[in-house]
Amino acid sequence: MQPMSRFEATATTQLHALIADLRWRVQLLDADIKEEERKAGVSDPANLAYPMLAVTLRGRRDNLHATVATLQRQLEAVAPPADWGRAA
């Protein structure tokens, strides 16, 4: 295993922080979606009475999920998960 450069360590830390922040934002969007559905009394996106704000928030949330998945792949390429089985 090659030692990680300071740049790689910083990049890895930044990716971890960004992923954590985006996951937190997804949780906020989920809560906002639930609140809009509760206020409208409609939780089925196929229903014509489904709130437009909830539709927009769902789109944003889905984009964030895709972004998190992409960043997770980048993180694994930069710093593959440690093989904990060899540690013992």
QUIZI-V320133 format. One record per backbone hydrogen bond with DSSP energy under -1.0 kcal/mol. NH is the residue of the N-H (numbers start at 0). CO is the residue of the C=O. E is the energy in kcal/mol with one decimal. If there is no record, write none. Layout:
BEGIN
nh=[NH;NH]
co=[CO;CO]
e=[E;E]
END
This chain:
BEGIN
nh=[8;9;10;11;12;13;14;15;16;17;18;19;20;21;22;23;24;25;26;27;28;29;30;31;32;33;34;35;36;37;38;39;40;41;46;49;54;55;56;57;58;59;60;61;62;63;64;65;66;67;68;69;70;71;72;73;74;75;76;77;78;83;85]
co=[4;5;6;7;8;9;10;11;12;13;14;15;16;17;18;19;20;21;22;23;24;25;26;27;28;29;30;31;32;33;34;35;36;36;43;46;50;51;52;53;54;55;56;57;58;59;60;61;62;63;64;65;66;67;68;69;70;71;72;73;74;81;82]
e=[-2.4;-2.4;-2.9;-2.6;-2.3;-2.7;-2.6;-2.4;-2.4;-2.7;-2.7;-2.4;-2.4;-2.6;-2.3;-1.9;-2.1;-2.1;-1.9;-1.9;-2.5;-2.7;-2.1;-2.3;-2.8;-2.5;-2.2;-2.4;-2.6;-2.5;-2.6;-2.2;-1.8;-1.2;-2.0;-1.8;-1.6;-2.3;-2.8;-2.4;-1.8;-2.2;-2.7;-2.6;-2.1;-2.2;-2.3;-2.0;-2.3;-2.8;-2.2;-2.1;-2.7;-2.5;-1.9;-2.1;-2.6;-2.2;-1.6;-2.1;-3.1;-1.3;-1.3]
END
